[in-house]
């Protein structure tokens, strides 16, 4: 009979250890999920900031070439031609 009691005590001990391990793993998992959410939010914010900076850079590039810089003159001419075509298209649509 004492063997059965020992086996039961041993099983209870192992079960308690497993339950503690499960609790610890659940806490770790929860903390990692929170970190992941934080990191995802930061990445989205940084991505938006990068997009804004790219647009600013393009605007500055065009402005710089309009002020006489030779570096981006071709790009500026292409952009102006594109805008003129869009305006012509709009005028044609209005006159129909």
C-alpha positions, 0 to 999 in steps of 0.5 A: 500500500505504501508503494501506491502512496509514494507513486501518488505523491510522486505524481502529485509533485510532478503535476505541480511542477508541470502546472508551475511550468505552464503558468510560467510559459503562459506569462512569458507568452503573454509578455512576448505578445505584448512586445510583438504588438509594441514592435508592430506599432513602432514599425507601422509608425516608422513606415509612415514616417519614412513615406512622409520623408520620401515625399518631402525629399521628392518635393525638395528635389523638384524645388531645388532643380526649379531654383537652378540646380542642374542635378535633377533638371531632367526629372523636373522637366518630366514632372512638369510635362506630366502635369501639363498633360494632366491639365490638357486632359482635364481641359479636354474633358471639360470642353466635351 
